[in-house]
Amino acid sequence: MISIKSKFRTGVTALAVGAALTIAPSASAEPVLAVTTGAVFNDPASAESAARGGILFHLADLVDGAEPGSSIRISLYLFQSQYLADKLGAAHRRGVTVQVVLDHDSKSTGADSLASQLAAPGAPDSWVRSCGNREACLALDPGTGAADPDGWYDNVNHNKFFVFSRTRGKGTVPVDDVVVQSSGNLTGQDFGWWNDALTVAGNKELAAAYTAYFTTQAAAAAGQAPQVAEYGPDTQAGKAKVYFFPKAGSDTIVNILKTVAPAGTATPCQGNSPGFGTSDGRTRIRIAQGHITRPEVARQLWELAQAGCHVEIVYRSLDNWTADGQPMSQVANWLTRPVTGKGRILLHQLDNDGRGGTDSHTKYLLIEGTYLGGVDKKIVFTGSHTYTVTALRYNDEALLKYEDNQDTSVFAAYVRNFEAQRAAALAEGL
């Protein structure tokens, strides 16, 4: 079977994108606040390049609005965008410090151009660093015998995040401490895949947590800090919380799912108000995920369904693979096991990019209902983290939680995206 890394090495085309759409500044003297907390998605089914490349253009606006003396920090698996390389180079030349950590697999003219531009005169301390060959930057290499423990790819820097210390975006009001956590790489394939990016603006604690992780990653990439089996602790930052990987202990996703229905709860998955979860107030779990190979995650989802939760998953692929290329069935067995009572699990495969369709590349989990002993919650978990052993134990990854039960616009945007992916899966079929 061709590994994901091999597919990226051989199958990713150069990113060909025209100039980003721009909006002329308002003639009004009123200040314009353009950088706010919210979600942006790629719509691969759209005929409009602005929709297919929504995340790229959003990032470009933030780079264009970065103020001299500020910083941009990027950790990314694959960088192939000449368009964004030129934007970052221009920011560097006007005095913005640009620091980038890439996986070793990120070989492209765009990445080479970015490194060259950041080495030219401009802001002090701009650079591009890469992880070692066939390993992550920070996560400890598991060794030759276990370098590919779940059958998909060797351990990598799989991150896809961006931290801006100050940017105006397309507005006139500068905003500090802007974090963008994405599911997508900067490659041409992103235009044909479903991806998301959650921007959290003005959150000092969250930006500091990402910056600390980035700094440790960069030091490890330069051989100035040791690789680690576990990075922690997790950081709660107001409405947001970030989990960084690798984790050597328990399974972060399993722990999150167990918090939906804690042990000893009399009526798990129930008791929510109308409008939260199902029509009768049971918790809904929606997942749009590229890869699920951890049986423990699948089992916990089944147990939630047994407890009465409604679970629905759009996925690219399930299960592990054996050495002879045969699929193992633990994950599929749990997710297709009969459920008694009102709970249920619905599965929709969306893996059609090779057939002229679209492909789910998001990695988000939406919880609507019970969580941590409370009801009426609406929570988004998103990031680079796939539900694989490699992503948990051996990759550099980030998972961002966002909960705001007063203004649920972020959650609502993710639900609309999930429904669009589900509709694509049903329409395209396999």
Long-range contacts (C-beta under 8 A, 24 or more apart in sequence): 1-151, 1-321, 1-325, 3-148, 3-152, 3-153, 3-154, 4-152, 4-153, 5-105, 5-153, 5-154, 5-156, 8-78, 8-105, 8-187, 9-105, 9-107, 11-189, 12-78, 12-80, 12-108, 12-187, 12-188, 12-189, 13-187, 13-188, 13-189, 14-80, 14-82, 14-108, 14-109, 14-110, 14-188, 15-56, 15-80, 15-81, 15-82, 15-83, 15-110, 15-186, 15-187, 15-188, 15-190, 15-191, 16-188, 17-49, 17-53, 17-56, 17-81, 17-83, 17-191, 18-49, 20-56, 20-57, 20-60, 20-61, 20-83, 21-50, 21-57, 22-170, 23-170, 25-172, 31-171, 31-172, 31-173, 32-170, 32-171, 32-172, 32-173, 33-171, 33-173, 33-175, 34-61, 34-65, 34-168, 34-169, 34-170, 34-171, 34-172, 34-173, 35-62, 35-65, 35-167, 35-168, 35-169, 35-171, 35-173, 35-175, 35-178, 35-199, 35-201, 36-175, 36-199, 36-201, 37-199, 37-200, 37-201, 37-202, 37-410, 38-198, 38-199, 38-409, 38-410, 38-413, 39-196, 39-197, 39-198, 39-199, 39-380, 39-410, 39-413, 39-414, 39-417, 40-196, 40-197, 40-199, 41-194, 41-195, 41-196, 41-197, 41-413, 41-417, 42-184, 42-190, 42-191, 42-193, 42-194, 42-195, 42-196, 43-194, 43-420, 44-191, 44-192, 44-193, 44-194, 44-358, 44-359, 45-358, 45-420, 45-424, 49-191, 52-191, 52-192, 53-190, 53-191, 55-182, 55-184, 55-190, 55-195, 55-196, 55-197, 56-81, 56-83, 56-84, 56-186, 56-190, 58-180, 58-197, 58-199, 59-84, 59-162, 59-180, 59-197, 60-84, 60-87, 61-169, 61-170, 62-162, 62-164, 62-167, 62-169, 62-178, 62-180, 63-87, 63-88, 63-91, 63-167, 64-90, 64-91, 64-169, 64-170, 65-167, 65-168, 65-169, 65-170, 65-171, 65-174, 66-91, 66-96, 66-164, 66-166, 66-167, 67-96, 67-166, 67-167, 67-168, 67-174, 68-94, 68-95, 68-96, 68-123, 69-95, 69-96, 69-166, 70-96, 70-97, 70-164, 70-165, 70-166, 70-167, 71-96, 71-97, 71-98, 71-99, 71-163, 71-164, 71-165, 72-96, 72-97, 72-98, 72-99, 72-162, 72-163, 72-164, 72-165, 73-99, 73-100, 73-162, 73-163, 73-210, 73-211, 73-214, 74-98, 74-99, 74-100, 74-101, 74-161, 74-162, 74-163, 75-100, 75-101, 75-157, 75-159, 75-160, 75-161, 75-214, 75-217, 75-396, 75-398, 76-100, 76-101, 76-102, 76-103, 76-106, 76-157, 76-159, 76-160, 76-161, 76-185, 76-186, 77-102, 77-103, 77-105, 77-106, 77-156, 77-157, 77-158, 77-159, 77-160, 77-185, 77-384, 78-102, 78-103, 78-105, 78-106, 78-108, 78-185, 78-186, 78-187, 79-106, 79-108, 79-110, 79-111, 79-114, 79-185, 79-186, 80-106, 80-108, 80-109, 80-110, 80-111, 80-185, 80-186, 80-187, 80-188, 81-110, 81-186, 81-187, 82-109, 82-110, 82-113, 84-110, 84-186, 85-110, 85-111, 85-113, 85-114, 85-117, 86-113, 86-117, 88-114, 88-117, 88-118, 89-113, 89-114, 89-117, 89-118, 89-120, 89-122, 91-123, 92-117, 92-118, 92-120, 92-122, 92-123, 92-126, 93-117, 93-120, 93-121, 93-122, 93-123, 94-122, 95-122, 95-123, 96-123, 97-123, 97-124, 97-125, 97-126, 98-123, 98-126, 99-125, 99-126, 99-127, 99-129, 99-214, 99-218, 100-127, 100-128, 100-129, 101-128, 101-129, 101-130, 101-131, 101-137, 101-157, 101-159, 101-214, 101-217, 101-218, 101-221, 102-128, 102-129, 102-130, 102-131, 102-157, 103-130, 103-131, 103-136, 103-137, 103-156, 103-157, 103-158, 104-130, 104-131, 104-132, 104-133, 104-134, 104-135, 104-156, 105-156, 106-130, 110-186, 129-218, 129-221, 129-222, 130-221, 131-156, 131-157, 131-221, 131-396, 132-221, 135-227, 136-227, 136-246, 136-394, 136-395, 136-396, 137-217, 137-218, 137-220, 137-221, 137-227, 137-396, 138-216, 138-217, 138-220, 138-221, 138-225, 138-227, 138-228, 138-231, 138-246, 138-396, 139-227, 139-228, 139-229, 139-231, 139-245, 139-246, 139-393, 139-394, 139-395, 139-396, 140-227, 140-228, 140-229, 140-246, 140-394, 141-227, 141-394, 142-393, 142-394, 148-390, 149-389, 149-390, 149-393, 149-394, 150-293, 150-294, 150-320, 150-388, 150-389, 150-390, 151-293, 151-320, 151-321, 151-322, 152-291, 152-293, 152-321, 152-388, 152-390, 153-390, 154-390, 155-390, 155-394, 155-395, 156-395, 156-396, 157-217, 157-395, 157-396, 158-384, 158-385, 158-386, 158-391, 158-395, 158-396, 158-397, 159-217, 159-384, 159-396, 159-397, 159-398, 160-184, 160-185, 160-383, 160-384, 161-210, 161-383, 161-384, 161-398, 163-207, 163-210, 163-211, 163-214, 165-207, 175-201, 175-202, 176-202, 176-204, 176-207, 177-201, 177-202, 177-203, 177-204, 177-206, 177-207, 177-208, 178-202, 178-207, 179-203, 179-206, 179-207, 179-210, 179-400, 181-382, 181-383, 181-384, 181-398, 181-400, 182-384, 183-361, 183-362, 183-363, 183-364, 183-382, 183-383, 183-384, 184-361, 189-353, 190-361, 192-353, 192-358, 192-359, 193-353, 193-358, 193-359, 193-360, 193-361, 194-288, 194-350, 194-358, 194-359, 194-360, 194-361, 194-362, 194-417, 194-420, 194-421, 194-424, 195-361, 195-362, 196-362, 196-364, 196-382, 196-414, 196-417, 198-380, 198-382, 198-400, 198-402, 198-410, 200-240, 200-400, 200-402, 203-237, 203-238, 203-239, 203-240, 204-237, 205-235, 205-236, 205-237, 205-238, 206-235, 206-237, 206-238, 206-240, 206-242, 209-235, 209-237, 209-242, 209-244, 210-242, 210-398, 213-244, 213-398, 217-396, 229-393, 239-402, 239-403, 239-404, 240-400, 240-401, 240-402, 240-403, 241-400, 241-401, 242-398, 242-399, 242-400, 242-401, 243-385, 243-398, 243-399, 243-400, 243-401, 244-397, 244-398, 244-399, 245-385, 245-391, 245-392, 245-395, 245-396, 245-397, 245-398, 245-399, 246-392, 246-393, 246-394, 246-395, 246-396, 246-397, 247-392, 247-393, 248-393, 251-294, 251-296, 251-297, 251-392, 252-385, 252-392, 252-399, 253-294, 253-297, 253-300, 253-365, 253-385, 253-387, 253-392, 254-294, 254-296, 254-297, 254-300, 256-365, 256-367, 256-381, 257-285, 257-297, 257-300, 257-301, 257-304, 258-300, 259-371, 259-372, 260-285, 260-304, 260-309, 260-367, 260-369, 260-370, 260-371, 261-303, 261-304, 261-307, 261-309, 261-370, 262-372, 262-373, 265-370, 265-373, 267-308, 268-304, 268-307, 268-308, 268-309, 268-370, 269-304, 269-307, 269-308, 269-309, 269-343, 269-369, 269-370, 270-308, 270-370, 271-370, 271-375, 272-368, 272-369, 272-370, 272-375, 272-376, 273-375, 273-376, 276-368, 276-369, 276-375, 276-376, 276-377, 276-378, 277-310, 277-368, 277-369, 278-310, 280-342, 281-369, 282-308, 282-309, 282-310, 282-342, 282-343, 282-369, 283-308, 283-309, 283-310, 283-367, 283-368, 283-369, 283-370, 284-309, 284-310, 284-311, 284-312, 284-366, 284-367, 284-368, 284-369, 285-309, 285-310, 285-311, 285-312, 285-365, 285-366, 285-367, 285-368, 286-312, 286-313, 286-365, 286-366, 286-368, 286-414, 286-415, 286-418, 287-311, 287-312, 287-313, 287-314, 287-315, 287-364, 287-365, 287-366, 288-313, 288-314, 288-315, 288-360, 288-362, 288-363, 288-364, 288-417, 288-418, 288-421, 289-313, 289-314, 289-315, 289-316, 289-360, 289-362, 289-363, 289-364, 289-365, 289-386, 289-387, 290-315, 290-316, 290-317, 290-360, 290-361, 290-362, 290-363, 290-386, 291-315, 291-316, 291-317, 291-386, 291-387, 291-388, 291-391, 292-317, 292-318, 292-319, 292-331, 292-335, 292-386, 292-387, 292-388, 293-318, 293-319, 293-320, 293-331, 293-387, 293-388, 293-389, 294-331, 294-387, 294-388, 294-389, 294-392, 295-330, 295-331, 295-334, 297-331, 297-387, 298-330, 298-331, 298-332, 298-333, 298-334, 298-335, 299-334, 301-334, 301-335, 301-345, 302-334, 302-335, 302-337, 302-339, 302-345, 304-343, 305-339, 305-343, 305-344, 305-345, 306-339, 306-340, 306-341, 306-343, 307-343, 308-341, 308-342, 308-343, 309-343, 309-369, 310-343, 310-344, 311-343, 311-344, 311-345, 311-346, 312-345, 312-346, 312-348, 312-418, 312-422, 313-345, 313-346, 313-347, 313-348, 314-348, 314-349, 314-350, 314-360, 314-418, 314-421, 314-422, 314-425, 315-347, 315-348, 315-349, 315-350, 315-360, 316-349, 316-350, 316-351, 316-359, 316-360, 316-361, 317-349, 317-351, 348-421, 348-422, 348-425, 348-426, 349-425, 349-430, 350-421, 350-424, 350-425, 350-428, 351-430, 352-428, 352-430, 355-428, 357-424, 357-428, 358-424, 358-428, 360-421, 360-425, 362-417, 362-421, 364-414, 364-418, 366-411, 366-414, 366-415, 366-418, 368-411, 368-415, 376-405, 377-403, 377-405, 378-403, 378-404, 378-405, 378-408, 378-411, 379-403, 379-411, 380-410, 380-411, 380-414, 382-414
